[in-house]
Amino acid sequence: MKKVECGIKAFDIHELLCHFVARRCGFYESAGLDVRLVDTSFIPDDRLPQANYFQVACGAALLSRNVRFRVVLAAVTRPMFWLYGTAGIGAIEQLAGKRIATFPPPAPPHWFNRIVLRKHGLDPDTDVELKPARDDAIRLGLLREDAVDAALISSAVSPVAIQRLGLNSLTMLGDELTVVTSGIATTEKIASEDPELVEGMVNVYRKSLAVIHDSPAVIHSILEDVMNISREDAVKTGKLILPCYTPDGYVDAESLQAGLADLGAEPGMDVPPGAGEIYDLEHLRKQSG
Protein backbone atom coordinates (compact mmCIF):
# COMPACT_ATOMS: atom_id res chain seq x y z
CA MET A 1 0.00 0.00 0.00
CA LYS A 2 1.27 3.45 -0.90
CA LYS A 3 1.10 5.84 2.05
CA VAL A 4 -0.37 9.20 1.06
CA GLU A 5 -1.17 12.30 3.11
CA CYS A 6 -4.38 14.24 2.45
CA GLY A 7 -4.22 17.86 3.58
CA ILE A 8 -7.38 19.39 5.03
CA LYS A 9 -8.40 22.79 6.37
CA ALA A 10 -11.63 21.60 7.99
CA PHE A 11 -13.19 18.33 9.10
CA ASP A 12 -16.53 18.64 7.32
CA ILE A 13 -18.49 17.13 4.47
CA HIS A 14 -17.62 20.03 2.18
CA GLU A 15 -13.99 18.95 2.10
CA LEU A 16 -14.24 15.31 3.05
CA LEU A 17 -17.39 13.62 1.77
CA CYS A 18 -15.49 12.07 -1.15
CA HIS A 19 -12.88 10.86 1.32
CA PHE A 20 -15.49 9.38 3.66
CA VAL A 21 -17.10 7.55 0.73
CA ALA A 22 -13.75 6.25 -0.53
CA ARG A 23 -12.90 4.87 2.88
CA ARG A 24 -16.37 3.43 3.52
CA CYS A 25 -16.57 1.76 0.10
CA GLY A 26 -12.97 0.47 0.00
CA PHE A 27 -11.94 2.58 -3.00
CA TYR A 28 -8.60 3.57 -1.45
CA GLU A 29 -7.72 -0.01 -0.62
CA SER A 30 -8.64 -1.22 -4.10
CA ALA A 31 -6.33 1.44 -5.56
CA GLY A 32 -3.47 0.41 -3.28
CA LEU A 33 -3.57 3.69 -1.32
CA ASP A 34 -3.26 4.19 2.43
CA VAL A 35 -4.57 7.75 2.86
CA ARG A 36 -4.06 9.61 6.13
CA LEU A 37 -5.57 13.02 6.90
CA VAL A 38 -3.35 15.86 8.06
CA ASP A 39 -4.48 19.31 9.23
CA THR A 40 -2.50 21.83 7.19
CA SER A 41 -4.13 24.93 8.67
CA PHE A 42 -0.89 25.96 10.35
CA ILE A 43 1.59 24.57 7.83
CA PRO A 44 2.91 27.09 5.28
CA ASP A 45 2.39 25.91 1.72
CA ASP A 46 6.14 25.86 1.06
CA ARG A 47 6.56 23.38 3.94
CA LEU A 48 4.00 20.87 2.73
CA PRO A 49 5.20 17.36 1.84
CA GLN A 50 7.22 17.17 -1.36
CA ALA A 51 5.84 13.76 -2.35
CA ASN A 52 2.84 11.49 -1.76
CA TYR A 53 0.61 14.45 -0.93
CA PHE A 54 -2.64 15.96 -2.13
CA GLN A 55 -5.20 18.24 -0.55
CA VAL A 56 -8.95 18.52 -0.81
CA ALA A 57 -9.01 22.26 0.03
CA CYS A 58 -9.02 23.61 -3.52
CA GLY A 59 -10.03 27.12 -2.46
CA ALA A 60 -6.90 27.32 -0.33
CA ALA A 61 -4.82 26.05 -3.25
CA LEU A 62 -6.27 28.79 -5.41
CA LEU A 63 -5.16 31.48 -2.95
CA SER A 64 -1.67 30.11 -2.33
CA ARG A 65 0.94 32.82 -2.77
CA ASN A 66 4.20 30.86 -2.69
CA VAL A 67 3.44 27.41 -4.14
CA ARG A 68 1.95 26.56 -7.52
CA PHE A 69 -0.86 24.03 -7.28
CA ARG A 70 -2.76 22.06 -9.88
CA VAL A 71 -6.43 21.23 -9.29
CA VAL A 72 -7.01 17.93 -11.08
CA LEU A 73 -10.57 17.16 -9.95
CA ALA A 74 -13.45 19.42 -8.95
CA ALA A 75 -15.75 17.80 -6.41
CA VAL A 76 -17.60 20.88 -5.12
CA THR A 77 -18.32 24.02 -7.13
CA ARG A 78 -20.90 25.61 -4.84
CA PRO A 79 -19.23 26.70 -1.58
CA MET A 80 -21.04 24.99 1.30
CA PHE A 81 -21.22 27.85 3.78
CA TRP A 82 -24.50 29.22 5.11
CA LEU A 83 -25.12 32.76 6.29
CA TYR A 84 -27.61 32.71 9.16
CA GLY A 85 -29.41 35.63 10.77
CA THR A 86 -31.23 36.08 14.05
CA ALA A 87 -34.99 35.63 14.12
CA GLY A 88 -35.62 39.26 13.21
CA ILE A 89 -33.48 39.21 10.07
CA GLY A 90 -34.90 37.54 6.99
CA ALA A 91 -32.75 38.92 4.15
CA ILE A 92 -29.13 39.86 3.57
CA GLU A 93 -30.12 43.43 2.77
CA GLN A 94 -31.32 43.77 6.38
CA LEU A 95 -27.74 43.33 7.58
CA ALA A 96 -26.85 46.96 6.83
CA GLY A 97 -25.27 48.38 9.97
CA LYS A 98 -25.22 44.94 11.60
CA ARG A 99 -22.49 42.66 12.99
CA ILE A 100 -21.55 39.45 11.15
CA ALA A 101 -19.40 36.68 12.63
CA THR A 102 -17.24 35.42 9.79
CA PHE A 103 -14.10 33.44 9.05
CA PRO A 104 -10.64 34.99 9.60
CA PRO A 105 -9.21 36.78 6.53
CA PRO A 106 -6.70 34.04 5.55
CA ALA A 107 -9.57 31.60 4.97
CA PRO A 108 -11.32 31.55 1.56
CA PRO A 109 -14.86 31.70 3.10
CA HIS A 110 -14.01 35.14 4.49
CA TRP A 111 -13.59 36.39 0.93
CA PHE A 112 -16.57 34.47 -0.41
CA ASN A 113 -18.73 36.13 2.24
CA ARG A 114 -17.53 39.58 1.19
CA ILE A 115 -18.34 38.85 -2.45
CA VAL A 116 -21.88 37.72 -1.61
CA LEU A 117 -22.49 40.79 0.55
CA ARG A 118 -21.51 43.00 -2.39
CA LYS A 119 -23.93 41.09 -4.63
CA HIS A 120 -26.67 42.26 -2.28
CA GLY A 121 -25.58 45.90 -2.34
CA LEU A 122 -23.61 45.92 0.93
CA ASP A 123 -20.04 47.14 1.15
CA PRO A 124 -18.33 44.71 3.55
CA ASP A 125 -15.96 47.43 4.74
CA THR A 126 -18.46 50.22 5.44
CA ASP A 127 -22.02 48.88 5.50
CA VAL A 128 -21.53 46.00 7.95
CA GLU A 129 -19.20 45.11 10.81
CA LEU A 130 -17.36 41.87 10.10
CA LYS A 131 -16.24 39.99 13.20
CA PRO A 132 -13.68 37.26 12.39
CA ALA A 133 -14.08 34.30 14.74
CA ARG A 134 -12.01 31.17 15.12
CA ASP A 135 -14.49 28.41 14.32
CA ASP A 136 -18.12 27.41 13.85
CA ALA A 137 -18.65 26.83 17.57
CA ILE A 138 -17.75 30.43 18.39
CA ARG A 139 -19.59 31.93 15.42
CA LEU A 140 -22.76 30.01 16.21
CA GLY A 141 -22.40 30.76 19.91
CA LEU A 142 -22.06 34.48 19.24
CA LEU A 143 -25.18 34.38 17.09
CA ARG A 144 -27.24 32.53 19.69
CA GLU A 145 -26.06 34.98 22.36
CA ASP A 146 -27.14 37.95 20.20
CA ALA A 147 -23.53 39.18 20.26
CA VAL A 148 -23.78 39.33 16.46
CA ASP A 149 -26.71 39.61 14.08
CA ALA A 150 -25.55 37.03 11.55
CA ALA A 151 -22.94 34.30 11.26
CA LEU A 152 -21.28 32.31 8.49
CA ILE A 153 -21.30 28.59 9.31
CA SER A 154 -19.66 25.70 7.47
CA SER A 155 -21.02 22.26 6.63
CA ALA A 156 -19.56 20.86 9.85
CA VAL A 157 -22.98 21.64 11.33
CA SER A 158 -26.12 20.47 9.56
CA PRO A 159 -28.20 23.39 8.28
CA VAL A 160 -31.25 21.38 9.23
CA ALA A 161 -30.16 21.34 12.87
CA ILE A 162 -29.34 25.06 12.86
CA GLN A 163 -32.71 26.08 11.44
CA ARG A 164 -34.32 24.13 14.26
CA LEU A 165 -32.72 26.66 16.63
CA GLY A 166 -34.98 29.37 15.22
CA LEU A 167 -32.28 31.04 13.15
CA ASN A 168 -32.94 32.18 9.59
CA SER A 169 -30.92 30.87 6.65
CA LEU A 170 -30.24 33.99 4.59
CA THR A 171 -28.32 32.23 1.84
CA MET A 172 -25.95 29.43 1.04
CA LEU A 173 -22.88 31.03 -0.55
CA GLY A 174 -22.92 28.35 -3.22
CA ASP A 175 -26.27 29.65 -4.44
CA GLU A 176 -24.59 32.92 -5.38
CA LEU A 177 -20.99 32.02 -6.17
CA THR A 178 -19.56 29.25 -8.35
CA VAL A 179 -15.94 28.28 -7.70
CA VAL A 180 -14.09 25.01 -7.13
CA THR A 181 -13.67 24.77 -3.37
CA SER A 182 -13.11 21.05 -2.83
CA GLY A 183 -11.71 18.20 -4.89
CA ILE A 184 -8.13 17.14 -5.55
CA ALA A 185 -5.23 19.57 -5.65
CA THR A 186 -1.53 18.90 -5.46
CA THR A 187 1.63 20.82 -6.11
CA GLU A 188 2.92 21.18 -9.65
CA LYS A 189 6.03 19.30 -8.54
CA ILE A 190 4.08 16.25 -7.37
CA ALA A 191 1.72 16.40 -10.37
CA SER A 192 4.67 16.24 -12.78
CA GLU A 193 6.78 13.74 -10.83
CA ASP A 194 4.05 11.31 -9.75
CA PRO A 195 1.30 11.20 -12.39
CA GLU A 196 0.34 7.70 -11.19
CA LEU A 197 -0.67 9.11 -7.80
CA VAL A 198 -2.74 11.82 -9.48
CA GLU A 199 -4.45 9.29 -11.75
CA GLY A 200 -5.14 6.94 -8.85
CA MET A 201 -6.66 9.63 -6.67
CA VAL A 202 -8.76 11.01 -9.52
CA ASN A 203 -10.16 7.56 -10.25
CA VAL A 204 -10.97 7.01 -6.58
CA TYR A 205 -12.78 10.33 -6.18
CA ARG A 206 -14.72 9.91 -9.39
CA LYS A 207 -16.04 6.66 -7.92
CA SER A 208 -16.92 8.57 -4.74
CA LEU A 209 -18.81 11.20 -6.72
CA ALA A 210 -20.80 8.45 -8.44
CA VAL A 211 -21.81 7.07 -5.03
CA ILE A 212 -22.75 10.57 -3.81
CA HIS A 213 -25.17 10.94 -6.71
CA ASP A 214 -26.42 7.38 -7.08
CA SER A 215 -26.41 5.80 -3.61
CA PRO A 216 -28.26 8.05 -1.16
CA ALA A 217 -28.47 5.36 1.54
CA VAL A 218 -24.67 5.24 1.76
CA ILE A 219 -24.47 9.02 2.00
CA HIS A 220 -27.19 9.23 4.64
CA SER A 221 -25.33 6.68 6.75
CA ILE A 222 -22.09 8.67 6.46
CA LEU A 223 -23.84 11.94 7.35
CA GLU A 224 -25.43 10.33 10.41
CA ASP A 225 -22.03 9.16 11.59
CA VAL A 226 -19.86 12.18 10.76
CA MET A 227 -22.35 14.91 11.69
CA ASN A 228 -23.88 13.02 14.63
CA ILE A 229 -27.43 13.62 13.42
CA SER A 230 -30.58 11.54 13.07
CA ARG A 231 -31.43 9.61 9.92
CA GLU A 232 -34.27 12.08 9.24
CA ASP A 233 -31.87 15.03 9.41
CA ALA A 234 -29.32 13.12 7.34
CA VAL A 235 -31.86 12.62 4.56
CA LYS A 236 -32.80 16.32 4.58
CA THR A 237 -29.15 17.39 4.72
CA GLY A 238 -28.28 15.06 1.86
CA LYS A 239 -30.90 16.68 -0.36
CA LEU A 240 -29.55 20.15 0.45
CA ILE A 241 -25.92 19.37 -0.35
CA LEU A 242 -26.29 17.06 -3.36
CA PRO A 243 -26.42 19.88 -5.97
CA CYS A 244 -23.07 21.16 -4.71
CA TYR A 245 -21.19 18.12 -6.05
CA THR A 246 -20.15 17.62 -9.65
CA PRO A 247 -21.17 14.32 -11.24
CA ASP A 248 -17.67 13.37 -12.42
CA GLY A 249 -15.15 15.98 -11.29
CA TYR A 250 -15.20 18.01 -14.50
CA VAL A 251 -16.01 21.70 -14.93
CA ASP A 252 -15.82 23.50 -18.28
CA ALA A 253 -13.20 26.19 -18.82
CA GLU A 254 -15.77 28.97 -19.25
CA SER A 255 -17.31 28.30 -15.82
CA LEU A 256 -13.88 28.09 -14.22
CA GLN A 257 -12.89 31.43 -15.71
CA ALA A 258 -16.15 33.05 -14.59
CA GLY A 259 -15.50 31.90 -11.04
CA LEU A 260 -12.01 33.41 -11.10
CA ALA A 261 -13.45 36.67 -12.43
CA ASP A 262 -15.87 36.87 -9.48
CA LEU A 263 -13.03 36.29 -7.02
CA GLY A 264 -10.62 38.62 -8.76
CA ALA A 265 -13.11 41.48 -8.63
CA GLU A 266 -12.94 41.50 -4.83
CA PRO A 267 -10.28 43.97 -3.59
CA GLY A 268 -7.50 42.16 -1.78
CA MET A 269 -7.94 38.83 -3.54
CA ASP A 270 -4.95 37.62 -5.54
CA VAL A 271 -6.03 34.81 -7.87
CA PRO A 272 -4.57 33.48 -11.13
CA PRO A 273 -5.89 35.50 -14.09
CA GLY A 274 -6.37 32.42 -16.24
CA ALA A 275 -8.11 29.15 -15.36
CA GLY A 276 -5.42 27.17 -17.15
CA GLU A 277 -2.85 28.37 -14.63
CA ILE A 278 -4.29 26.24 -11.85
CA TYR A 279 -7.03 23.95 -13.21
CA ASP A 280 -6.16 20.80 -15.16
CA LEU A 281 -9.51 19.13 -15.80
CA GLU A 282 -9.59 18.52 -19.55
CA HIS A 283 -8.44 14.93 -19.06
CA LEU A 284 -11.73 14.32 -17.24
CA ARG A 285 -13.77 15.63 -20.16
CA LYS A 286 -11.95 13.23 -22.47
CA GLN A 287 -12.58 10.33 -20.08
CA SER A 288 -16.27 11.23 -19.81
CA GLY A 289 -16.56 11.43 -23.57
Steps between C-alpha positions, in 0.01 A plus 500: 500500500627845410483739795353836401420810705179694434516862613184653645398840634177381662344173611166531322304349215587790271863392492475136595185331372690345208761379747239352734339317207835370374585362841153356564480333158860371490603711200834599655588142583408379152731766354786397728490828696531550875369856543551686827349841577722784616387845617698752296337810648824603668748361248632752245448382144875495434542252788244249379620149411702481180362159401200273559277796583175651380244728658125528474494874584499635145399851606813520713708373208355774284611769746849363562761771456826304508424155355351415162219247524310303240133417559442170321144423613212726600270338754315808629428814299242659729667609826319329788482786748172637633438854618251495787320792661318545828124455507437863409714495186358333192715638216862594442401857420380534861858456620589863425658642814505156663773272639594179316715223648716374216814302426846655555643679193751226402213256442325495159146515654585844639542625144202308366284666765620845395419427136146387584439807716598721206258309276226617735609864494697502827857622522671257740737772619250779570144366506549212745733411786684176429612312810756227419460204735707187538252224420137400453447442872590860582316650203183308579536575870534872433188490285294315760618745767392797284861623506475515120207528262616242247761227471666301223498128582664211316364156416646360822158578648186383323292792372195299595609496864582872499163602358339305782660753737274771359770667293434614144702369206568812294692324225737220420807660341496232233165630378668827406860410421643223282862403565685173557542476876556128554640215294858394434790743490870433519816692435629536146811312611305195617264515200795484259711250695227257608225489236404150620399641839293771332329247273431265790348769718290638215360155427419445867319832540306458179368175647412691818311763302301225328399362841406850622258537210375144463501342847315725745479231770880488522520878524228521764686245711824699471325827589341339806840383618717802417251773593347311794145560379185292465415307185216747432740795517755309293246450222406870502865607514587267214238662278635847581863422420463269199487782239835628626688196366604450140398170341850405382752761613495703179419869457519680165762769446243778457346433843843479660599834351174662612565385855849651494356826367258520795784442746741733326251786513517502880766747624778319681456167324799379300392219267646367174368702204452192285326173588769302321757620752356287778226271364587185305165333436492439125615141549171439682296631208682260269437210739131590527471520124 
